[in-house]
Amino acid sequence: MAIPGVDLAEILCVQEERQVGNDNCVSFNRLKLQQIPESPLRAHFVKTRVKVRQYPDGNPCDFLRPRCLGRYDKKGVLNEERKAA
């Protein structure tokens, strides 16, 4: 039974904090998540603390506060639609 306004994927995800490396990448579960794309927030995220969420489908995402910085596949490759955003 679905609960209106509740996203179970957000509730069931694993969330861990990571620091962005000098190469603007994040390490998570033996993966190196490809370079975080530029955003209106800042040109790079080096040394920034971000939250990495791994969803039930196994795909990780980087978050800075409530904003998603990048969505990755299970190999750590940035999804193409996020690169353009």
All heavy atoms as an XYZ file, in Angstrom:
681
protein
N       0.834     -1.170      0.000
C       0.000      0.000      0.000
C       0.893      1.252      0.000
O       1.775      1.403      0.832
C      -0.888     -0.008      1.241
C      -1.808      1.159      1.322
S      -2.975      0.899      2.647
C      -2.810      2.412      3.500
N       0.706      2.132     -0.944
C       1.477      3.374     -1.041
C       0.965      4.396     -0.030
O      -0.223      4.472      0.259
C       1.366      3.949     -2.445
N       1.902      5.165      0.496
C       1.542      6.231      1.430
C       1.747      7.547      0.687
O       2.864      7.834      0.246
C       2.428      6.176      2.690
C       2.276      4.824      3.374
C       2.078      7.309      3.638
C       3.258      4.586      4.496
N       0.696      8.351      0.520
C       0.826      9.607     -0.211
C       1.904     10.513      0.387
O       1.975     10.692      1.596
C      -0.558     10.251     -0.086
C      -1.483      9.133      0.264
C      -0.654      8.133      1.023
N       2.766     11.043     -0.481
C       3.797     11.979     -0.055
C       5.021     11.342      0.571
O       5.911     12.040      1.031
N       5.094      9.995      0.605
C       6.237      9.314      1.197
C       6.978      8.551      0.104
O       6.393      7.736     -0.598
C       5.791      8.341      2.319
C       6.967      7.544      2.843
C       5.117      9.109      3.438
N       8.260      8.825     -0.043
C       9.102      8.132     -1.012
C       9.899      7.067     -0.268
O      10.857      7.376      0.449
C      10.042      9.123     -1.702
C      10.879      8.496     -2.790
O      10.811      7.259     -2.978
O      11.602      9.251     -3.464
N       9.491      5.808     -0.398
C      10.145      4.728      0.328
C      11.618      4.587     -0.028
O      12.423      4.206      0.819
C       9.421      3.403      0.078
C       8.085      3.246      0.798
C       7.446      1.899      0.464
C       8.240      3.391      2.293
N      12.000      4.918     -1.247
C      13.411      4.842     -1.638
C      14.257      5.767     -0.770
O      15.382      5.431     -0.389
C      13.588      5.182     -3.111
N      13.725      6.938     -0.413
C      14.447      7.870      0.449
C      14.553      7.344      1.878
O      15.552      7.560      2.557
C      13.784      9.255      0.455
C      13.879      9.994     -0.851
C      15.313     10.340     -1.251
O      16.147     10.610     -0.372
O      15.576     10.320     -2.461
N      13.557      6.636      2.324
C      13.565      6.075      3.671
C      14.488      4.860      3.757
O      15.196      4.673      4.739
C      12.129      5.686      4.100
C      11.273      6.947      4.228
C      12.140      4.899      5.408
C       9.807      6.672      4.414
N      14.507      4.040      2.710
C      15.251      2.787      2.730
C      16.687      2.899      2.223
O      17.399      1.904      2.173
C      14.499      1.739      1.904
C      13.094      1.405      2.412
C      12.390      0.466      1.447
C      13.145      0.814      3.814
N      17.134      4.088      1.862
C      18.491      4.236      1.343
C      19.514      4.214      2.477
O      19.208      4.509      3.624
C      18.639      5.516      0.526
S      18.609      7.038      1.489
N      20.732      3.821      2.132
C      21.865      3.897      3.048
C      22.513      5.245      2.808
O      22.771      5.620      1.666
C      22.875      2.761      2.755
C      24.125      2.917      3.595
C      22.224      1.409      2.979
N      22.787      5.996      3.875
C      23.357      7.336      3.727
C      24.628      7.434      4.555
O      24.628      7.114      5.739
C      22.341      8.375      4.182
C      22.821      9.798      4.074
C      21.720     10.784      4.353
O      20.896     11.021      3.499
N      21.702     11.356      5.542
N      25.720      7.860      3.913
C      26.993      8.032      4.605
C      27.620      9.353      4.181
O      27.438      9.791      3.051
C      27.937      6.885      4.271
C      27.449      5.543      4.778
C      28.426      4.424      4.522
O      29.624      4.698      4.302
O      27.985      3.267      4.541
N      28.369      9.954      5.094
C      29.049     11.206      4.785
C      30.446     10.902      4.254
O      31.135     10.017      4.747
C      29.148     12.075      6.042
C      29.627     13.474      5.748
C      29.500     14.376      6.961
O      28.373     14.831      7.226
O      30.525     14.611      7.616
N      30.859     11.656      3.236
C      32.185     11.519      2.630
C      32.743     12.907      2.351
O      31.998     13.873      2.197
C      32.127     10.753      1.302
C      31.725      9.298      1.438
C      32.870      8.498      2.041
N      32.647      7.078      1.996
C      32.020      6.385      2.932
N      31.523      7.007      3.971
N      31.873      5.090      2.835
N      34.070     12.976      2.226
C      34.721     14.227      1.831
C      35.154     14.097      0.383
O      35.753     13.098     -0.008
C      35.934     14.516      2.713
C      36.588     15.844      2.358
C      37.630     16.246      3.377
O      37.437     16.050      4.564
N      38.726     16.800      2.915
N      34.865     15.115     -0.403
C      35.256     15.132     -1.811
C      36.774     15.281     -1.887
O      37.362     16.116     -1.201
C      34.550     16.278     -2.572
C      34.967     16.303     -4.029
C      33.030     16.141     -2.446
N      37.403     14.462     -2.723
C      38.859     14.484     -2.857
C      39.353     15.621     -3.733
O      38.569     16.368     -4.327
N      40.682     15.735     -3.820
C      41.318     16.783     -4.638
C      40.980     16.651     -6.110
O      41.100     17.617     -6.865
C      42.827     16.767     -4.449
C      43.233     17.240     -3.072
O      42.524     18.010     -2.434
N      44.366     16.765     -2.592
N      40.571     15.456     -6.542
C      40.201     15.233     -7.937
C      38.711     15.488     -8.181
O      38.187     15.190     -9.242
C      40.583     13.819     -8.370
C      39.967     12.739     -7.482
O      39.249     13.077     -6.506
O      40.215     11.552     -7.755
N      38.018     16.043     -7.167
C      36.592     16.353     -7.247
C      35.738     15.088     -7.378
O      34.655     15.112     -7.931
C      36.294     17.342     -8.380
C      35.108     18.233     -8.073
O      34.903     18.641     -6.937
N      34.323     18.544     -9.076
N      36.247     13.960     -6.867
C      35.547     12.676     -6.875
C      35.300     12.235     -5.438
O      35.931     12.716     -4.509
C      36.371     11.612     -7.599
S      36.641     11.952     -9.344
N      34.386     11.292     -5.267
C      34.042     10.758     -3.954
C      34.235      9.245     -3.972
O      33.825      8.582     -4.922
C      32.571     11.087     -3.604
C      32.163     10.470     -2.286
C      32.338     12.578     -3.583
N      34.857      8.706     -2.934
C      34.998      7.253     -2.795
C      33.856      6.730     -1.940
O      33.526      7.316     -0.896
C      36.332      6.909     -2.139
O      37.389      7.294     -2.972
N      33.254      5.611     -2.380
C      32.116      5.028     -1.672
C      32.015      3.554     -2.020
O      31.961      3.197     -3.207
C      30.826      5.767     -2.065
C      29.596      5.231     -1.401
C      29.341      5.494     -0.065
C      28.698      4.465     -2.105
C      28.206      5.005      0.546
C      27.551      3.969     -1.508
C      27.306      4.243     -0.175
N      32.022      2.693     -1.008
C      31.872      1.241     -1.201
C      32.762      0.686     -2.310
O      32.286      0.057     -3.245
C      30.421      0.876     -1.482
C      29.566      0.926     -0.240
O      30.072      1.108      0.858
N      28.283      0.792     -0.407
N      34.051      0.956     -2.221
C      35.046      0.490     -3.195
C      34.851      1.066     -4.591
O      35.399      0.579     -5.560
C      35.101     -1.038     -3.253
C      35.676     -1.627     -1.996
C      35.839     -3.118     -2.126
N      35.055     -3.703     -1.066
C      34.221     -4.688     -1.201
N      34.074     -5.273     -2.352
N      33.538     -5.136     -0.196
N      34.021      2.085     -4.719
C      33.825      2.779     -5.991
C      34.424      4.171     -5.883
O      34.454      4.764     -4.804
C      32.339      2.966     -6.301
C      31.514      1.782     -6.709
C      30.062      2.214     -6.852
C      32.018      1.191     -8.004
N      34.875      4.682     -7.003
C      35.261      6.093     -7.079
C      34.204      6.741     -7.967
O      34.166      6.508     -9.168
C      36.651      6.250     -7.673
C      37.144      7.655     -7.574
C      38.639      7.686     -7.702
C      39.109      9.017     -7.202
N      40.500      9.012     -6.871
N      33.315      7.508     -7.336
C      32.252      8.159     -8.092
C      32.879      9.261     -8.927
O      33.582     10.125     -8.409
C      31.191      8.726     -7.145
C      30.560      7.709     -6.191
C      29.536      8.401     -5.307
C      29.942      6.552     -6.933
N      32.638      9.203    -10.223
C      33.271     10.135    -11.156
C      33.074     11.574    -10.733
O      32.195     11.900     -9.959
C      32.709      9.936    -12.570
C      33.210      8.706    -13.244
C      32.741      8.653    -14.695
O      31.901      9.427    -15.126
N      33.306      7.732    -15.444
N      33.886     12.419    -11.307
C      33.932     13.836    -10.960
C      32.543     14.453    -10.847
O      31.709     14.318    -11.737
C      34.741     14.589    -11.992
C      35.040     15.996    -11.596
C      36.041     16.634    -12.536
O      36.223     16.198    -13.649
N      36.683     17.669    -12.070
N      32.324     15.117     -9.725
C      31.053     15.817     -9.511
C      30.996     16.978    -10.499
O      31.936     17.765    -10.595
C      30.960     16.341     -8.067
C      31.006     15.172     -7.088
C      29.691     17.158     -7.872
C      31.121     15.597     -5.643
N      29.909     17.094    -11.264
C      29.830     18.175    -12.264
C      29.705     19.549    -11.618
O      29.275     19.674    -10.471
C      28.566     17.823    -13.059
C      27.751     16.994    -12.137
C      28.718     16.256    -11.246
N      30.091     20.576    -12.376
C      29.906     21.952    -11.901
C      28.428     22.183    -11.630
O      27.570     21.553    -12.226
C      30.388     22.944    -12.956
C      31.881     23.007    -13.092
C      32.328     24.091    -14.059
O      31.539     25.022    -14.333
O      33.467     23.987    -14.531
N      28.167     23.107    -10.746
C      26.783     23.409    -10.411
C      26.654     24.910    -10.155
O      27.659     25.589     -9.976
C      26.377     22.596     -9.178
O      26.268     23.359     -8.041
N      25.423     25.413    -10.099
C      25.238     26.824     -9.762
C      25.743     27.131     -8.350
O      26.005     28.284     -8.017
C      23.731     27.038     -9.847
C      23.196     25.874    -10.590
C      24.171     24.757    -10.443
N      25.899     26.099     -7.518
C      26.367     26.304     -6.145
C      27.838     26.701     -6.093
O      28.239     27.535     -5.305
C      26.187     25.027     -5.320
C      24.769     24.550     -5.090
C      24.780     23.216     -4.354
C      23.999     25.578     -4.297
N      28.673     26.048     -6.932
C      30.110     26.299     -6.925
C      30.775     25.587     -8.094
O      30.220     24.649     -8.650
C      30.723     25.859     -5.601
C      30.381     24.449     -5.270
C      30.645     23.954     -3.875
N      31.578     24.671     -3.086
C      31.746     24.484     -1.794
N      31.037     23.591     -1.167
N      32.626     25.173     -1.112
N      31.970     26.012     -8.457
C      32.690     25.440     -9.606
C      33.245     24.057     -9.296
O      33.353     23.209    -10.173
C      33.826     26.366    -10.029
N      33.622     23.802     -8.039
C      34.111     22.476     -7.646
C      33.718     22.226     -6.195
O      33.261     23.123     -5.486
C      35.630     22.374     -7.821
C      36.409     23.243     -6.894
N      36.648     22.916     -5.577
C      36.982     24.454     -7.084
C      37.347     23.879     -4.999
N      37.553     24.830     -5.890
N      33.879     20.981     -5.772
C      33.470     20.586     -4.427
C      34.633     20.004     -3.621
O      34.420     19.319     -2.627
C      32.319     19.582     -4.512
C      31.073     20.203     -5.057
C      30.823     20.214     -6.418
C      30.160     20.807     -4.215
C      29.681     20.804     -6.927
C      29.018     21.404     -4.717
C      28.777     21.404     -6.072
N      35.883     20.260     -4.024
C      37.060     19.731     -3.344
C      36.988     20.056     -1.848
O      36.703     21.189     -1.463
C      38.352     20.300     -3.977
C      39.578     19.906     -3.177
C      38.478     19.835     -5.419
N      37.202     19.036     -1.037
C      37.209     19.107      0.436
C      35.829     19.339      1.068
O      35.711     19.458      2.278
C      38.181     20.176      0.955
C      39.594     20.005      0.481
C      40.219     18.771      1.060
C      41.677     18.671      0.618
N      42.210     17.352      0.811
N      34.780     19.390      0.273
C      33.428     19.569      0.796
C      32.930     18.251      1.375
O      33.190     17.187      0.831
C      32.476     20.014     -0.339
O      32.981     21.207     -0.919
C      31.073     20.251      0.168
N      32.216     18.304      2.483
C      31.584     17.120      3.062
C      30.231     16.953      2.375
O      29.431     17.885      2.329
C      31.384     17.266      4.566
C      32.616     17.596      5.353
C      33.603     16.517      5.593
N      33.100     15.340      6.241
C      33.801     14.202      6.285
N      34.985     14.119      5.740
N      33.307     13.150      6.868
N      29.998     15.779      1.790
C      28.735     15.493      1.119
C      28.152     14.207      1.686
O      28.858     13.410      2.300
C      28.913     15.347     -0.419
C      29.366     16.655     -1.037
C      29.844     14.215     -0.779
N      26.874     14.031      1.482
C      26.210     12.782      1.843
C      26.097     11.948      0.571
O      25.730     12.462     -0.486
C      24.809     13.044      2.382
C      24.779     13.943      3.579
C      24.524     13.188      4.825
C      24.341     14.208      5.946
N      24.842     13.788      7.167
N      26.431     10.679      0.688
C      26.249      9.752     -0.425
C      25.130      8.814     -0.009
O      25.173      8.216      1.061
C      27.534      8.952     -0.730
C      27.287      7.974     -1.854
C      28.682      9.885     -1.077
N      24.123      8.743     -0.845
C      22.995      7.841     -0.586
C      23.049      6.704     -1.585
O      23.223      6.926     -2.784
C      21.672      8.572     -0.739
C      21.467      9.667      0.256
C      20.146     10.345      0.035
N      20.045     11.542      0.871
C      19.130     12.467      0.713
N      18.224     12.357     -0.239
N      19.111     13.515      1.494
N      22.881      5.489     -1.088
C      22.765      4.338     -1.978
C      21.340      3.827     -1.852
O      20.892      3.462     -0.775
C      23.755      3.240     -1.626
C      23.721      2.124     -2.636
C      24.874      1.164     -2.465
O      25.403      1.007     -1.387
N      25.253      0.522     -3.538
N      20.645      3.840     -2.971
C      19.237      3.491     -2.995
C      19.041      1.987     -3.121
O      19.974      1.264     -3.471
C      18.542      4.254     -4.126
C      18.467      5.729     -3.820
C      19.386      6.626     -4.335
C      17.503      6.209     -2.942
C      19.338      7.975     -4.010
C      17.441      7.554     -2.611
C      18.354      8.421     -3.143
O      18.304      9.745     -2.802
N      17.832      1.492     -2.853
C      17.578      0.048     -2.916
C      17.958     -0.586     -4.263
O      18.309     -1.760     -4.307
C      16.076     -0.068     -2.657
C      15.751      1.125     -1.808
C      16.661      2.217     -2.344
N      17.944      0.186     -5.348
C      18.337     -0.375     -6.649
C      19.850     -0.491     -6.785
O      20.367     -0.976     -7.779
C      17.761      0.439     -7.814
C      18.303      1.858     -7.897
O      19.181      2.237     -7.092
O      17.841      2.597     -8.790
N      20.609     -0.001     -5.775
C      22.060     -0.104     -5.768
C      22.786      1.098     -6.316
O      24.007      1.187     -6.235
N      22.077      2.056     -6.891
C      22.713      3.231     -7.481
C      22.968      4.307     -6.438
O      22.069      4.669     -5.683
C      21.857      3.800     -8.609
C      21.775      2.863     -9.784
O      22.698      2.118    -10.060
N      20.650      2.877    -10.474
N      24.194      4.845     -6.390
C      24.506      5.912     -5.438
C      24.258      7.309     -6.014
O      24.236      7.508     -7.225
C      25.997      5.709     -5.160
C      26.531      5.067     -6.395
C      25.399      4.280     -7.000
N      24.090      8.280     -5.115
C      23.943      9.701     -5.466
C      24.707     10.529     -4.450
O      24.807     10.159     -3.292
C      22.484     10.144     -5.408
S      21.411      9.344     -6.576
N      25.238     11.684     -4.892
C      25.892     12.644     -4.001
C      24.892     13.746     -3.669
O      24.188     14.222     -4.552
C      27.066     13.351     -4.702
C      28.248     12.454     -4.939
O      28.515     11.595     -4.090
O      28.922     12.640     -5.964
N      24.885     14.171     -2.410
C      24.010     15.256     -1.994
C      24.778     16.258     -1.150
O      25.593     15.880     -0.316
C      22.834     14.740     -1.150
C      21.754     14.093     -1.956
C      21.857     12.775     -2.337
C      20.638     14.816     -2.343
C      20.859     12.173     -3.088
C      19.637     14.222     -3.092
C      19.750     12.899     -3.465
N      24.525     17.528     -1.380
C      24.993     18.603     -0.516
C      23.735     19.259      0.009
O      22.983     19.879     -0.762
C      25.845     19.606     -1.292
C      26.394     20.782     -0.491
C      27.342     20.272      0.599
C      27.135     21.744     -1.392
N      23.488     19.067      1.297
C      22.219     19.462      1.918
C      21.085     18.789      1.143
O      21.214     17.635      0.825
C      22.132     20.974      2.021
C      23.210     21.525      2.964
C      23.178     23.050      3.036
N      24.409     23.573      3.547
C      25.469     23.906      2.798
N      25.438     23.776      1.494
N      26.549     24.371      3.349
N      20.020     19.465      0.769
C      18.958     18.727      0.082
C      19.177     18.587     -1.430
O      18.428     17.911     -2.099
C      17.707     19.576      0.359
C      18.233     20.956      0.480
C      19.591     20.816      1.135
N      20.219     19.218     -1.986
C      20.407     19.246     -3.437
C      21.235     18.059     -3.930
O      22.309     17.796     -3.424
C      21.087     20.540     -3.847
C      21.371     20.605     -5.336
C      21.807     21.953     -5.720
N      20.593     22.742     -5.901
C      20.567     23.933     -6.405
N      21.665     24.530     -6.752
N      19.444     24.584     -6.564
N      20.723     17.381     -4.947
C      21.446     16.261     -5.559
C      22.517     16.815     -6.490
O      22.238     17.602     -7.385
C      20.489     15.371     -6.339
S      21.310     13.970     -7.117
N      23.767     16.397     -6.272
C      24.882     16.855     -7.101
C      25.150     15.926     -8.274
O      25.663     16.347     -9.301
C      26.155     16.962     -6.256
C      26.080     17.905     -5.072
C      27.367     17.825     -4.268
C      25.817     19.324     -5.536
N      24.842     14.656     -8.120
C      25.091     13.707     -9.195
C      24.467     12.361     -8.899
O      24.401     11.933     -7.752
N      23.985     11.707     -9.939
C      23.437     10.354     -9.833
C      24.350      9.446    -10.651
O      24.701      9.771    -11.782
C      22.002     10.295    -10.353
C      21.048     11.104     -9.515
C      19.595     10.914     -9.947
N      18.726     11.765     -9.152
C      18.258     11.432     -7.956
N      18.559     10.281     -7.429
N      17.492     12.269     -7.290
N      24.696      8.312    -10.076
C      25.685      7.419    -10.668
C      25.089      6.035    -10.878
O      24.131      5.650    -10.220
C      26.898      7.318     -9.736
C      27.548      8.654     -9.482
C      27.079      9.507     -8.496
C      28.605      9.088    -10.261
C      27.655     10.750     -8.282
C      29.186     10.330    -10.054
C      28.705     11.145     -9.061
O      29.271     12.366     -8.859
N      25.693      5.279    -11.794
C      25.281      3.891    -11.935
C      26.072      3.041    -10.946
O      26.875      3.551    -10.170
C      25.425      3.407    -13.384
C      26.863      3.344    -13.879
O      27.800      3.355    -13.049
O      27.051      3.267    -15.100
N      25.862      1.744    -10.965
C      26.490      0.847    -10.002
C      28.001      0.746    -10.163
O      28.687      0.246     -9.296
C      25.860     -0.534    -10.099
C      24.416     -0.528     -9.654
C      23.753     -1.861     -9.841
C      22.275     -1.731     -9.527
N      21.539     -2.937     -9.796
N      28.542      1.258    -11.271
C      29.986      1.256    -11.504
C      30.626      2.595    -11.130
O      31.816      2.778    -11.286
C      30.290      0.923    -12.962
C      29.891     -0.475    -13.342
C      30.215     -0.769    -14.792
C      29.758     -2.165    -15.149
N      30.001     -2.462    -16.554
N      29.818      3.561    -10.691
C      30.329      4.869    -10.305
C      30.397      5.871    -11.443
O      30.979      6.933    -11.298
N      29.777      5.539    -12.579
C      29.775      6.434    -13.744
C      28.603      7.408    -13.623
O      27.471      7.007    -13.384
C      29.681      5.632    -15.061
C      29.600      6.552    -16.262
C      30.865      4.681    -15.186
N      28.900      8.690    -13.788
C      27.876      9.726    -13.709
C      26.857      9.539    -14.817
O      27.209      9.375    -15.983
C      28.540     11.106    -13.822
C      27.666     12.328    -13.634
C      27.103     12.372    -12.213
C      28.442     13.581    -13.920
N      25.572      9.569    -14.472
C      24.518      9.452    -15.479
C      24.529     10.674    -16.383
O      24.663     11.794    -15.916
C      23.135      9.324    -14.816
C      22.941      7.980    -14.151
O      23.637      7.012    -14.455
N      22.021      7.910    -13.228
N      24.399     10.465    -17.667
C      24.520     11.530    -18.667
C      23.527     12.672    -18.463
O      23.892     13.821    -18.643
C      24.342     10.961    -20.083
C      25.507     10.111    -20.531
C      26.815     10.868    -20.633
O      26.808     12.022    -21.084
O      27.845     10.306    -20.251
N      22.299     12.394    -18.061
C      21.321     13.471    -17.925
C      21.709     14.420    -16.809
O      21.383     15.588    -16.840
C      19.895     12.944    -17.722
C      19.661     12.189    -16.437
C      19.931     10.693    -16.529
O      20.402     10.234    -17.567
O      19.672      9.998    -15.551
N      22.470     13.972    -15.812
C      22.913     14.858    -14.724
C      24.050     15.749    -15.184
O      24.201     16.860    -14.722
C      23.311     14.022    -13.509
C      23.763     14.842    -12.309
C      22.647     15.794    -11.832
N      23.153     16.662    -10.804
C      23.395     17.951    -10.928
N      23.162     18.555    -12.053
N      23.848     18.653     -9.938
N      24.886     15.270    -16.115
C      25.993     16.083    -16.612
C      25.495     17.360    -17.260
O      26.111     18.398    -17.154
C      26.832     15.293    -17.634
C      27.714     14.259    -17.008
C      28.522     13.592    -18.096
C      29.301     12.441    -17.560
N      30.029     11.722    -18.595
N      24.371     17.268    -17.954
C      23.848     18.419    -18.695
C      23.143     19.409    -17.777
O      22.973     20.557    -18.116
C      22.883     17.940    -19.766
N      22.719     18.970    -16.604
C      21.949     19.834    -15.705
C      22.810     20.894    -15.047
O      23.966     20.844    -14.973
C      21.261     18.995    -14.630
